[in-house]
Amino acid sequence: MESLRDVTGVRVLSRYIVELTFETGEVKVLDLEPLLDGPVFEPLRQDYQLFTRVRADREAGTIVWPNGADFSPRTLYLRSRDAVPHAS
């Protein structure tokens, strides 16, 4: 069984795309727009300013919003892709 990887940091990169830092030091990118479905996520889809208020909750090991929305760390890890370093 795969071990759980907690989220320790989050940064909004562009519309509904976030950069996630995991406790392993891995940095991954995820487009959350397709996942913003259902009553708790609909306000995030309709109000981008609310979406940008996402933060990492180290106690829960995931990302959360002021309205109580969150995702499981496992979902975030499995659906995200490795961040591609920017050319300097």
PDB file of N, CA, C and O in Angstrom:
ATOM      1  N   MET A   1       0.831  -1.186   0.000  1.00  0.00           N
ATOM      2  CA  MET A   1       0.000   0.000   0.000  1.00  0.00           C
ATOM      3  C   MET A   1       0.874   1.247   0.000  1.00  0.00           C
ATOM      4  O   MET A   1       1.903   1.299   0.673  1.00  0.00           O
ATOM      5  N   GLU A   2       0.465   2.215  -0.736  1.00  0.00           N
ATOM      6  CA  GLU A   2       1.208   3.457  -0.874  1.00  0.00           C
ATOM      7  C   GLU A   2       1.050   4.318   0.379  1.00  0.00           C
ATOM      8  O   GLU A   2      -0.042   4.422   0.936  1.00  0.00           O
ATOM      9  N   SER A   3       2.158   4.939   0.819  1.00  0.00           N
ATOM     10  CA  SER A   3       2.078   5.772   2.012  1.00  0.00           C
ATOM     11  C   SER A   3       1.445   7.124   1.686  1.00  0.00           C
ATOM     12  O   SER A   3       1.535   7.617   0.562  1.00  0.00           O
ATOM     13  N   LEU A   4       0.813   7.701   2.684  1.00  0.00           N
ATOM     14  CA  LEU A   4       0.156   8.991   2.526  1.00  0.00           C
ATOM     15  C   LEU A   4       1.207  10.089   2.492  1.00  0.00           C
ATOM     16  O   LEU A   4       2.159  10.063   3.271  1.00  0.00           O
ATOM     17  N   ARG A   5       1.042  11.034   1.611  1.00  0.00           N
ATOM     18  CA  ARG A   5       1.961  12.162   1.506  1.00  0.00           C
ATOM     19  C   ARG A   5       1.187  13.433   1.826  1.00  0.00           C
ATOM     20  O   ARG A   5       0.314  13.845   1.064  1.00  0.00           O
ATOM     21  N   ASP A   6       1.508  14.043   2.944  1.00  0.00           N
ATOM     22  CA  ASP A   6       0.821  15.261   3.355  1.00  0.00           C
ATOM     23  C   ASP A   6       1.289  16.460   2.547  1.00  0.00           C
ATOM     24  O   ASP A   6       2.439  16.529   2.113  1.00  0.00           O
ATOM     25  N   VAL A   7       0.386  17.392   2.357  1.00  0.00           N
ATOM     26  CA  VAL A   7       0.697  18.654   1.692  1.00  0.00           C
ATOM     27  C   VAL A   7       1.224  19.617   2.753  1.00  0.00           C
ATOM     28  O   VAL A   7       0.613  19.789   3.808  1.00  0.00           O
ATOM     29  N   THR A   8       2.366  20.245   2.463  1.00  0.00           N
ATOM     30  CA  THR A   8       2.945  21.207   3.402  1.00  0.00           C
ATOM     31  C   THR A   8       2.929  22.629   2.859  1.00  0.00           C
ATOM     32  O   THR A   8       3.173  23.580   3.602  1.00  0.00           O
ATOM     33  N   GLY A   9       2.642  22.785   1.564  1.00  0.00           N
ATOM     34  CA  GLY A   9       2.593  24.121   0.980  1.00  0.00           C
ATOM     35  C   GLY A   9       1.744  24.137  -0.271  1.00  0.00           C
ATOM     36  O   GLY A   9       1.614  23.127  -0.962  1.00  0.00           O
ATOM     37  N   VAL A  10       1.161  25.300  -0.559  1.00  0.00           N
ATOM     38  CA  VAL A  10       0.346  25.463  -1.764  1.00  0.00           C
ATOM     39  C   VAL A  10       0.524  26.882  -2.278  1.00  0.00           C
ATOM     40  O   VAL A  10       0.653  27.833  -1.507  1.00  0.00           O
ATOM     41  N   ARG A  11       0.526  26.999  -3.597  1.00  0.00           N
ATOM     42  CA  ARG A  11       0.627  28.305  -4.243  1.00  0.00           C
ATOM     43  C   ARG A  11      -0.235  28.268  -5.495  1.00  0.00           C
ATOM     44  O   ARG A  11      -0.143  27.329  -6.285  1.00  0.00           O
ATOM     45  N   VAL A  12      -1.074  29.286  -5.681  1.00  0.00           N
ATOM     46  CA  VAL A  12      -1.893  29.380  -6.887  1.00  0.00           C
ATOM     47  C   VAL A  12      -1.002  29.900  -8.008  1.00  0.00           C
ATOM     48  O   VAL A  12      -0.398  30.966  -7.884  1.00  0.00           O
ATOM     49  N   LEU A  13      -0.921  29.141  -9.111  1.00  0.00           N
ATOM     50  CA  LEU A  13      -0.091  29.532 -10.250  1.00  0.00           C
ATOM     51  C   LEU A  13      -0.883  30.325 -11.279  1.00  0.00           C
ATOM     52  O   LEU A  13      -0.415  31.349 -11.777  1.00  0.00           O
ATOM     53  N   SER A  14      -2.065  29.856 -11.592  1.00  0.00           N
ATOM     54  CA  SER A  14      -2.953  30.526 -12.541  1.00  0.00           C
ATOM     55  C   SER A  14      -4.355  30.005 -12.282  1.00  0.00           C
ATOM     56  O   SER A  14      -4.578  29.288 -11.307  1.00  0.00           O
ATOM     57  N   ARG A  15      -5.278  30.345 -13.119  1.00  0.00           N
ATOM     58  CA  ARG A  15      -6.687  30.042 -12.857  1.00  0.00           C
ATOM     59  C   ARG A  15      -6.907  28.557 -12.538  1.00  0.00           C
ATOM     60  O   ARG A  15      -6.844  27.700 -13.419  1.00  0.00           O
ATOM     61  N   TYR A  16      -7.163  28.284 -11.275  1.00  0.00           N
ATOM     62  CA  TYR A  16      -7.475  26.955 -10.734  1.00  0.00           C
ATOM     63  C   TYR A  16      -6.304  25.968 -10.777  1.00  0.00           C
ATOM     64  O   TYR A  16      -6.482  24.784 -10.492  1.00  0.00           O
ATOM     65  N   ILE A  17      -5.133  26.441 -11.124  1.00  0.00           N
ATOM     66  CA  ILE A  17      -3.943  25.579 -11.135  1.00  0.00           C
ATOM     67  C   ILE A  17      -3.085  25.926  -9.922  1.00  0.00           C
ATOM     68  O   ILE A  17      -2.732  27.084  -9.696  1.00  0.00           O
ATOM     69  N   VAL A  18      -2.760  24.891  -9.151  1.00  0.00           N
ATOM     70  CA  VAL A  18      -1.975  25.103  -7.938  1.00  0.00           C
ATOM     71  C   VAL A  18      -0.681  24.300  -7.987  1.00  0.00           C
ATOM     72  O   VAL A  18      -0.595  23.247  -8.618  1.00  0.00           O
ATOM     73  N   GLU A  19       0.311  24.832  -7.303  1.00  0.00           N
ATOM     74  CA  GLU A  19       1.563  24.125  -7.080  1.00  0.00           C
ATOM     75  C   GLU A  19       1.509  23.605  -5.649  1.00  0.00           C
ATOM     76  O   GLU A  19       1.267  24.368  -4.714  1.00  0.00           O
ATOM     77  N   LEU A  20       1.732  22.324  -5.486  1.00  0.00           N
ATOM     78  CA  LEU A  20       1.652  21.676  -4.181  1.00  0.00           C
ATOM     79  C   LEU A  20       3.029  21.190  -3.754  1.00  0.00           C
ATOM     80  O   LEU A  20       3.755  20.595  -4.550  1.00  0.00           O
ATOM     81  N   THR A  21       3.385  21.436  -2.523  1.00  0.00           N
ATOM     82  CA  THR A  21       4.609  20.889  -1.953  1.00  0.00           C
ATOM     83  C   THR A  21       4.195  19.824  -0.945  1.00  0.00           C
ATOM     84  O   THR A  21       3.360  20.061  -0.073  1.00  0.00           O
ATOM     85  N   PHE A  22       4.797  18.649  -1.086  1.00  0.00           N
ATOM     86  CA  PHE A  22       4.475  17.524  -0.206  1.00  0.00           C
ATOM     87  C   PHE A  22       5.584  17.337   0.821  1.00  0.00           C
ATOM     88  O   PHE A  22       6.701  17.817   0.635  1.00  0.00           O
ATOM     89  N   GLU A  23       5.269  16.639   1.899  1.00  0.00           N
ATOM     90  CA  GLU A  23       6.225  16.449   2.992  1.00  0.00           C
ATOM     91  C   GLU A  23       7.505  15.756   2.544  1.00  0.00           C
ATOM     92  O   GLU A  23       8.527  15.844   3.224  1.00  0.00           O
ATOM     93  N   THR A  24       7.462  15.074   1.418  1.00  0.00           N
ATOM     94  CA  THR A  24       8.644  14.400   0.872  1.00  0.00           C
ATOM     95  C   THR A  24       9.587  15.382   0.179  1.00  0.00           C
ATOM     96  O   THR A  24      10.700  15.019  -0.200  1.00  0.00           O
ATOM     97  N   GLY A  25       9.132  16.645   0.013  1.00  0.00           N
ATOM     98  CA  GLY A  25       9.898  17.642  -0.719  1.00  0.00           C
ATOM     99  C   GLY A  25       9.500  17.722  -2.177  1.00  0.00           C
ATOM    100  O   GLY A  25       9.936  18.623  -2.894  1.00  0.00           O
ATOM    101  N   GLU A  26       8.670  16.781  -2.624  1.00  0.00           N
ATOM    102  CA  GLU A  26       8.203  16.802  -4.010  1.00  0.00           C
ATOM    103  C   GLU A  26       7.325  18.027  -4.245  1.00  0.00           C
ATOM    104  O   GLU A  26       6.529  18.416  -3.391  1.00  0.00           O
ATOM    105  N   VAL A  27       7.489  18.623  -5.424  1.00  0.00           N
ATOM    106  CA  VAL A  27       6.654  19.746  -5.840  1.00  0.00           C
ATOM    107  C   VAL A  27       5.896  19.295  -7.076  1.00  0.00           C
ATOM    108  O   VAL A  27       6.493  18.863  -8.062  1.00  0.00           O
ATOM    109  N   LYS A  28       4.573  19.400  -7.014  1.00  0.00           N
ATOM    110  CA  LYS A  28       3.727  18.931  -8.107  1.00  0.00           C
ATOM    111  C   LYS A  28       2.707  20.009  -8.456  1.00  0.00           C
ATOM    112  O   LYS A  28       2.447  20.918  -7.668  1.00  0.00           O
ATOM    113  N   VAL A  29       2.140  19.891  -9.646  1.00  0.00           N
ATOM    114  CA  VAL A  29       1.166  20.860 -10.153  1.00  0.00           C
ATOM    115  C   VAL A  29      -0.141  20.136 -10.434  1.00  0.00           C
ATOM    116  O   VAL A  29      -0.149  19.000 -10.909  1.00  0.00           O
ATOM    117  N   LEU A  30      -1.249  20.813 -10.133  1.00  0.00           N
ATOM    118  CA  LEU A  30      -2.559  20.207 -10.336  1.00  0.00           C
ATOM    119  C   LEU A  30      -3.572  21.252 -10.780  1.00  0.00           C
ATOM    120  O   LEU A  30      -3.684  22.319 -10.177  1.00  0.00           O
ATOM    121  N   ASP A  31      -4.307  20.934 -11.841  1.00  0.00           N
ATOM    122  CA  ASP A  31      -5.439  21.751 -12.277  1.00  0.00           C
ATOM    123  C   ASP A  31      -6.655  21.259 -11.504  1.00  0.00           C
ATOM    124  O   ASP A  31      -7.145  20.156 -11.745  1.00  0.00           O
ATOM    125  N   LEU A  32      -7.137  22.068 -10.587  1.00  0.00           N
ATOM    126  CA  LEU A  32      -8.252  21.663  -9.735  1.00  0.00           C
ATOM    127  C   LEU A  32      -9.620  21.922 -10.356  1.00  0.00           C
ATOM    128  O   LEU A  32     -10.627  21.435  -9.844  1.00  0.00           O
ATOM    129  N   GLU A  33      -9.673  22.676 -11.446  1.00  0.00           N
ATOM    130  CA  GLU A  33     -10.980  23.037 -12.002  1.00  0.00           C
ATOM    131  C   GLU A  33     -11.890  21.830 -12.243  1.00  0.00           C
ATOM    132  O   GLU A  33     -13.064  21.890 -11.880  1.00  0.00           O
ATOM    133  N   PRO A  34     -11.397  20.728 -12.845  1.00  0.00           N
ATOM    134  CA  PRO A  34     -12.290  19.588 -13.071  1.00  0.00           C
ATOM    135  C   PRO A  34     -12.802  18.942 -11.773  1.00  0.00           C
ATOM    136  O   PRO A  34     -13.797  18.217 -11.792  1.00  0.00           O
ATOM    137  N   LEU A  35     -12.133  19.199 -10.668  1.00  0.00           N
ATOM    138  CA  LEU A  35     -12.516  18.593  -9.393  1.00  0.00           C
ATOM    139  C   LEU A  35     -13.464  19.471  -8.574  1.00  0.00           C
ATOM    140  O   LEU A  35     -13.983  19.037  -7.546  1.00  0.00           O
ATOM    141  N   LEU A  36     -13.686  20.697  -9.028  1.00  0.00           N
ATOM    142  CA  LEU A  36     -14.531  21.629  -8.272  1.00  0.00           C
ATOM    143  C   LEU A  36     -15.997  21.385  -8.586  1.00  0.00           C
ATOM    144  O   LEU A  36     -16.648  22.178  -9.267  1.00  0.00           O
ATOM    145  N   ASP A  37     -16.498  20.278  -8.079  1.00  0.00           N
ATOM    146  CA  ASP A  37     -17.868  19.857  -8.353  1.00  0.00           C
ATOM    147  C   ASP A  37     -18.575  19.573  -7.035  1.00  0.00           C
ATOM    148  O   ASP A  37     -17.972  19.037  -6.105  1.00  0.00           O
ATOM    149  N   GLY A  38     -19.821  19.923  -6.956  1.00  0.00           N
ATOM    150  CA  GLY A  38     -20.604  19.666  -5.753  1.00  0.00           C
ATOM    151  C   GLY A  38     -20.777  20.919  -4.916  1.00  0.00           C
ATOM    152  O   GLY A  38     -20.119  21.931  -5.156  1.00  0.00           O
ATOM    153  N   PRO A  39     -21.663  20.851  -3.933  1.00  0.00           N
ATOM    154  CA  PRO A  39     -22.045  22.035  -3.170  1.00  0.00           C
ATOM    155  C   PRO A  39     -20.901  22.745  -2.443  1.00  0.00           C
ATOM    156  O   PRO A  39     -20.889  23.975  -2.381  1.00  0.00           O
ATOM    157  N   VAL A  40     -19.945  22.003  -1.897  1.00  0.00           N
ATOM    158  CA  VAL A  40     -18.864  22.658  -1.159  1.00  0.00           C
ATOM    159  C   VAL A  40     -17.843  23.307  -2.099  1.00  0.00           C
ATOM    160  O   VAL A  40     -17.182  24.275  -1.722  1.00  0.00           O
ATOM    161  N   PHE A  41     -17.711  22.780  -3.322  1.00  0.00           N
ATOM    162  CA  PHE A  41     -16.726  23.309  -4.262  1.00  0.00           C
ATOM    163  C   PHE A  41     -17.290  24.347  -5.225  1.00  0.00           C
ATOM    164  O   PHE A  41     -16.530  25.137  -5.785  1.00  0.00           O
ATOM    165  N   GLU A  42     -18.592  24.362  -5.427  1.00  0.00           N
ATOM    166  CA  GLU A  42     -19.206  25.297  -6.376  1.00  0.00           C
ATOM    167  C   GLU A  42     -18.860  26.762  -6.072  1.00  0.00           C
ATOM    168  O   GLU A  42     -18.589  27.517  -7.006  1.00  0.00           O
ATOM    169  N   PRO A  43     -18.857  27.190  -4.805  1.00  0.00           N
ATOM    170  CA  PRO A  43     -18.466  28.579  -4.536  1.00  0.00           C
ATOM    171  C   PRO A  43     -17.040  28.894  -4.998  1.00  0.00           C
ATOM    172  O   PRO A  43     -16.757  30.026  -5.390  1.00  0.00           O
ATOM    173  N   LEU A  44     -16.151  27.917  -4.955  1.00  0.00           N
ATOM    174  CA  LEU A  44     -14.769  28.124  -5.400  1.00  0.00           C
ATOM    175  C   LEU A  44     -14.704  28.273  -6.911  1.00  0.00           C
ATOM    176  O   LEU A  44     -13.883  29.029  -7.432  1.00  0.00           O
ATOM    177  N   ARG A  45     -15.561  27.560  -7.609  1.00  0.00           N
ATOM    178  CA  ARG A  45     -15.616  27.644  -9.070  1.00  0.00           C
ATOM    179  C   ARG A  45     -16.206  28.998  -9.492  1.00  0.00           C
ATOM    180  O   ARG A  45     -15.772  29.587 -10.483  1.00  0.00           O
ATOM    181  N   GLN A  46     -17.184  29.478  -8.744  1.00  0.00           N
ATOM    182  CA  GLN A  46     -17.871  30.716  -9.114  1.00  0.00           C
ATOM    183  C   GLN A  46     -17.149  31.973  -8.634  1.00  0.00           C
ATOM    184  O   GLN A  46     -17.341  33.048  -9.203  1.00  0.00           O
ATOM    185  N   ASP A  47     -16.325  31.854  -7.601  1.00  0.00           N
ATOM    186  CA  ASP A  47     -15.643  33.021  -7.024  1.00  0.00           C
ATOM    187  C   ASP A  47     -14.141  32.746  -6.981  1.00  0.00           C
ATOM    188  O   ASP A  47     -13.633  32.143  -6.036  1.00  0.00           O
ATOM    189  N   TYR A  48     -13.440  33.203  -8.024  1.00  0.00           N
ATOM    190  CA  TYR A  48     -12.009  32.929  -8.121  1.00  0.00           C
ATOM    191  C   TYR A  48     -11.240  33.553  -6.955  1.00  0.00           C
ATOM    192  O   TYR A  48     -10.237  32.997  -6.508  1.00  0.00           O
ATOM    193  N   GLN A  49     -11.702  34.701  -6.463  1.00  0.00           N
ATOM    194  CA  GLN A  49     -11.030  35.328  -5.315  1.00  0.00           C
ATOM    195  C   GLN A  49     -11.076  34.399  -4.101  1.00  0.00           C
ATOM    196  O   GLN A  49     -10.097  34.292  -3.362  1.00  0.00           O
ATOM    197  N   LEU A  50     -12.206  33.731  -3.897  1.00  0.00           N
ATOM    198  CA  LEU A  50     -12.310  32.756  -2.812  1.00  0.00           C
ATOM    199  C   LEU A  50     -11.357  31.586  -3.065  1.00  0.00           C
ATOM    200  O   LEU A  50     -10.699  31.109  -2.140  1.00  0.00           O
ATOM    201  N   PHE A  51     -11.282  31.129  -4.309  1.00  0.00           N
ATOM    202  CA  PHE A  51     -10.373  30.031  -4.648  1.00  0.00           C
ATOM    203  C   PHE A  51      -8.935  30.378  -4.263  1.00  0.00           C
ATOM    204  O   PHE A  51      -8.207  29.529  -3.748  1.00  0.00           O
ATOM    205  N   THR A  52      -8.523  31.627  -4.513  1.00  0.00           N
ATOM    206  CA  THR A  52      -7.136  32.023  -4.253  1.00  0.00           C
ATOM    207  C   THR A  52      -6.805  32.095  -2.762  1.00  0.00           C
ATOM    208  O   THR A  52      -5.644  32.283  -2.400  1.00  0.00           O
ATOM    209  N   ARG A  53      -7.795  31.949  -1.907  1.00  0.00           N
ATOM    210  CA  ARG A  53      -7.565  31.976  -0.462  1.00  0.00           C
ATOM    211  C   ARG A  53      -7.223  30.587   0.093  1.00  0.00           C
ATOM    212  O   ARG A  53      -7.273  30.366   1.302  1.00  0.00           O
ATOM    213  N   VAL A  54      -6.883  29.676  -0.786  1.00  0.00           N
ATOM    214  CA  VAL A  54      -6.471  28.331  -0.381  1.00  0.00           C
ATOM    215  C   VAL A  54      -5.217  28.420   0.492  1.00  0.00           C
ATOM    216  O   VAL A  54      -4.373  29.298   0.313  1.00  0.00           O
ATOM    217  N   ARG A  55      -5.123  27.492   1.431  1.00  0.00           N
ATOM    218  CA  ARG A  55      -3.921  27.427   2.264  1.00  0.00           C
ATOM    219  C   ARG A  55      -3.642  25.973   2.630  1.00  0.00           C
ATOM    220  O   ARG A  55      -4.534  25.125   2.601  1.00  0.00           O
ATOM    221  N   ALA A  56      -2.399  25.709   2.972  1.00  0.00           N
ATOM    222  CA  ALA A  56      -2.031  24.371   3.436  1.00  0.00           C
ATOM    223  C   ALA A  56      -2.331  24.286   4.928  1.00  0.00           C
ATOM    224  O   ALA A  56      -1.915  25.147   5.703  1.00  0.00           O
ATOM    225  N   ASP A  57      -3.046  23.255   5.319  1.00  0.00           N
ATOM    226  CA  ASP A  57      -3.336  22.988   6.727  1.00  0.00           C
ATOM    227  C   ASP A  57      -2.419  21.839   7.138  1.00  0.00           C
ATOM    228  O   ASP A  57      -2.694  20.678   6.837  1.00  0.00           O
ATOM    229  N   ARG A  58      -1.342  22.167   7.820  1.00  0.00           N
ATOM    230  CA  ARG A  58      -0.343  21.145   8.168  1.00  0.00           C
ATOM    231  C   ARG A  58      -0.898  20.090   9.116  1.00  0.00           C
ATOM    232  O   ARG A  58      -0.469  18.937   9.084  1.00  0.00           O
ATOM    233  N   GLU A  59      -1.839  20.474   9.950  1.00  0.00           N
ATOM    234  CA  GLU A  59      -2.433  19.504  10.874  1.00  0.00           C
ATOM    235  C   GLU A  59      -3.243  18.459  10.109  1.00  0.00           C
ATOM    236  O   GLU A  59      -3.183  17.268  10.413  1.00  0.00           O
ATOM    237  N   ALA A  60      -4.003  18.922   9.111  1.00  0.00           N
ATOM    238  CA  ALA A  60      -4.820  18.007   8.301  1.00  0.00           C
ATOM    239  C   ALA A  60      -4.006  17.372   7.178  1.00  0.00           C
ATOM    240  O   ALA A  60      -4.395  16.336   6.641  1.00  0.00           O
ATOM    241  N   GLY A  61      -2.871  17.992   6.818  1.00  0.00           N
ATOM    242  CA  GLY A  61      -2.027  17.446   5.760  1.00  0.00           C
ATOM    243  C   GLY A  61      -2.569  17.672   4.367  1.00  0.00           C
ATOM    244  O   GLY A  61      -2.231  16.939   3.437  1.00  0.00           O
ATOM    245  N   THR A  62      -3.412  18.684   4.216  1.00  0.00           N
ATOM    246  CA  THR A  62      -4.019  18.938   2.913  1.00  0.00           C
ATOM    247  C   THR A  62      -4.234  20.432   2.709  1.00  0.00           C
ATOM    248  O   THR A  62      -3.789  21.249   3.515  1.00  0.00           O
ATOM    249  N   ILE A  63      -4.920  20.779   1.623  1.00  0.00           N
ATOM    250  CA  ILE A  63      -5.250  22.173   1.361  1.00  0.00           C
ATOM    251  C   ILE A  63      -6.704  22.421   1.747  1.00  0.00           C
ATOM    252  O   ILE A  63      -7.558  21.545   1.610  1.00  0.00           O
ATOM    253  N   VAL A  64      -6.966  23.635   2.232  1.00  0.00           N
ATOM    254  CA  VAL A  64      -8.309  23.985   2.691  1.00  0.00           C
ATOM    255  C   VAL A  64      -8.646  25.409   2.260  1.00  0.00           C
ATOM    256  O   VAL A  64      -7.768  26.222   1.969  1.00  0.00           O
ATOM    257  N   TRP A  65      -9.943  25.680   2.228  1.00  0.00           N
ATOM    258  CA  TRP A  65     -10.452  27.016   1.913  1.00  0.00           C
ATOM    259  C   TRP A  65     -11.281  27.522   3.085  1.00  0.00           C
ATOM    260  O   TRP A  65     -11.714  26.731   3.924  1.00  0.00           O
ATOM    261  N   PRO A  66     -11.508  28.847   3.152  1.00  0.00           N
ATOM    262  CA  PRO A  66     -12.292  29.414   4.253  1.00  0.00           C
ATOM    263  C   PRO A  66     -13.704  28.837   4.381  1.00  0.00           C
ATOM    264  O   PRO A  66     -14.273  28.849   5.472  1.00  0.00           O
ATOM    265  N   ASN A  67     -14.275  28.335   3.287  1.00  0.00           N
ATOM    266  CA  ASN A  67     -15.636  27.782   3.353  1.00  0.00           C
ATOM    267  C   ASN A  67     -15.653  26.319   3.820  1.00  0.00           C
ATOM    268  O   ASN A  67     -16.713  25.694   3.858  1.00  0.00           O
ATOM    269  N   GLY A  68     -14.480  25.773   4.176  1.00  0.00           N
ATOM    270  CA  GLY A  68     -14.408  24.404   4.677  1.00  0.00           C
ATOM    271  C   GLY A  68     -14.102  23.355   3.624  1.00  0.00           C
ATOM    272  O   GLY A  68     -13.933  22.182   3.957  1.00  0.00           O
ATOM    273  N   ALA A  69     -14.029  23.747   2.369  1.00  0.00           N
ATOM    274  CA  ALA A  69     -13.712  22.794   1.300  1.00  0.00           C
ATOM    275  C   ALA A  69     -12.280  22.293   1.465  1.00  0.00           C
ATOM    276  O   ALA A  69     -11.389  23.039   1.872  1.00  0.00           O
ATOM    277  N   ASP A  70     -12.074  21.015   1.140  1.00  0.00           N
ATOM    278  CA  ASP A  70     -10.733  20.440   1.140  1.00  0.00           C
ATOM    279  C   ASP A  70     -10.724  19.193   0.259  1.00  0.00           C
ATOM    280  O   ASP A  70     -11.771  18.715  -0.178  1.00  0.00           O
ATOM    281  N   PHE A  71      -9.540  18.685   0.010  1.00  0.00           N
ATOM    282  CA  PHE A  71      -9.354  17.447  -0.750  1.00  0.00           C
ATOM    283  C   PHE A  71      -8.495  16.509   0.076  1.00  0.00           C
ATOM    284  O   PHE A  71      -7.729  16.956   0.930  1.00  0.00           O
ATOM    285  N   SER A  72      -8.616  15.219  -0.170  1.00  0.00           N
ATOM    286  CA  SER A  72      -7.733  14.283   0.526  1.00  0.00           C
ATOM    287  C   SER A  72      -6.321  14.433  -0.043  1.00  0.00           C
ATOM    288  O   SER A  72      -6.158  14.648  -1.244  1.00  0.00           O
ATOM    289  N   PRO A  73      -5.303  14.321   0.809  1.00  0.00           N
ATOM    290  CA  PRO A  73      -3.929  14.411   0.322  1.00  0.00           C
ATOM    291  C   PRO A  73      -3.639  13.363  -0.755  1.00  0.00           C
ATOM    292  O   PRO A  73      -2.891  13.626  -1.696  1.00  0.00           O
ATOM    293  N   ARG A  74      -4.226  12.193  -0.614  1.00  0.00           N
ATOM    294  CA  ARG A  74      -4.013  11.114  -1.594  1.00  0.00           C
ATOM    295  C   ARG A  74      -4.519  11.530  -2.971  1.00  0.00           C
ATOM    296  O   ARG A  74      -3.833  11.328  -3.973  1.00  0.00           O
ATOM    297  N   THR A  75      -5.710  12.107  -3.023  1.00  0.00           N
ATOM    298  CA  THR A  75      -6.264  12.587  -4.295  1.00  0.00           C
ATOM    299  C   THR A  75      -5.344  13.625  -4.914  1.00  0.00           C
ATOM    300  O   THR A  75      -5.057  13.571  -6.110  1.00  0.00           O
ATOM    301  N   LEU A  76      -4.886  14.562  -4.111  1.00  0.00           N
ATOM    302  CA  LEU A  76      -4.012  15.617  -4.621  1.00  0.00           C
ATOM    303  C   LEU A  76      -2.719  15.024  -5.180  1.00  0.00           C
ATOM    304  O   LEU A  76      -2.261  15.422  -6.251  1.00  0.00           O
ATOM    305  N   TYR A  77      -2.140  14.078  -4.457  1.00  0.00           N
ATOM    306  CA  TYR A  77      -0.874  13.493  -4.902  1.00  0.00           C
ATOM    307  C   TYR A  77      -1.047  12.681  -6.183  1.00  0.00           C
ATOM    308  O   TYR A  77      -0.265  12.823  -7.123  1.00  0.00           O
ATOM    309  N   LEU A  78      -2.062  11.838  -6.216  1.00  0.00           N
ATOM    310  CA  LEU A  78      -2.246  10.946  -7.364  1.00  0.00           C
ATOM    311  C   LEU A  78      -2.675  11.686  -8.633  1.00  0.00           C
ATOM    312  O   LEU A  78      -2.347  11.248  -9.736  1.00  0.00           O
ATOM    313  N   ARG A  79      -3.392  12.785  -8.500  1.00  0.00           N
ATOM    314  CA  ARG A  79      -3.887  13.501  -9.678  1.00  0.00           C
ATOM    315  C   ARG A  79      -2.921  14.586 -10.158  1.00  0.00           C
ATOM    316  O   ARG A  79      -3.082  15.104 -11.263  1.00  0.00           O
ATOM    317  N   SER A  80      -1.938  14.932  -9.359  1.00  0.00           N
ATOM    318  CA  SER A  80      -1.005  15.993  -9.745  1.00  0.00           C
ATOM    319  C   SER A  80       0.135  15.424 -10.585  1.00  0.00           C
ATOM    320  O   SER A  80       0.358  14.215 -10.633  1.00  0.00           O
ATOM    321  N   ARG A  81       0.844  16.330 -11.239  1.00  0.00           N
ATOM    322  CA  ARG A  81       1.997  15.934 -12.057  1.00  0.00           C
ATOM    323  C   ARG A  81       3.230  16.679 -11.555  1.00  0.00           C
ATOM    324  O   ARG A  81       3.123  17.731 -10.926  1.00  0.00           O
ATOM    325  N   ASP A  82       4.376  16.126 -11.838  1.00  0.00           N
ATOM    326  CA  ASP A  82       5.616  16.763 -11.408  1.00  0.00           C
ATOM    327  C   ASP A  82       5.713  18.159 -11.998  1.00  0.00           C
ATOM    328  O   ASP A  82       5.391  18.380 -13.166  1.00  0.00           O
ATOM    329  N   ALA A  83       6.162  19.099 -11.173  1.00  0.00           N
ATOM    330  CA  ALA A  83       6.368  20.467 -11.647  1.00  0.00           C
ATOM    331  C   ALA A  83       7.583  20.480 -12.570  1.00  0.00           C
ATOM    332  O   ALA A  83       8.592  19.832 -12.291  1.00  0.00           O
ATOM    333  N   VAL A  84       7.478  21.201 -13.638  1.00  0.00           N
ATOM    334  CA  VAL A  84       8.592  21.328 -14.581  1.00  0.00           C
ATOM    335  C   VAL A  84       9.367  22.583 -14.201  1.00  0.00           C
ATOM    336  O   VAL A  84       8.791  23.670 -14.142  1.00  0.00           O
ATOM    337  N   PRO A  85      10.666  22.448 -13.941  1.00  0.00           N
ATOM    338  CA  PRO A  85      11.443  23.640 -13.581  1.00  0.00           C
ATOM    339  C   PRO A  85      11.432  24.656 -14.717  1.00  0.00           C
ATOM    340  O   PRO A  85      11.496  24.297 -15.892  1.00  0.00           O
ATOM    341  N   HIS A  86      11.351  25.928 -14.343  1.00  0.00           N
ATOM    342  CA  HIS A  86      11.378  26.998 -15.342  1.00  0.00           C
ATOM    343  C   HIS A  86      12.807  27.214 -15.818  1.00  0.00           C
ATOM    344  O   HIS A  86      13.754  27.128 -15.036  1.00  0.00           O
ATOM    345  N   ALA A  87      12.952  27.495 -17.107  1.00  0.00           N
ATOM    346  CA  ALA A  87      14.277  27.803 -17.652  1.00  0.00           C
ATOM    347  C   ALA A  87      14.709  29.170 -17.140  1.00  0.00           C
ATOM    348  O   ALA A  87      13.899  30.092 -17.039  1.00  0.00           O
ATOM    349  N   SER A  88      15.993  29.290 -16.817  1.00  0.00           N
ATOM    350  CA  SER A  88      16.463  30.589 -16.316  1.00  0.00           C
ATOM    351  C   SER A  88      17.162  31.379 -17.384  1.00  0.00           C
ATOM    352  O   SER A  88      17.618  32.494 -17.128  1.00  0.00           O
TER     353      SER A  88
END
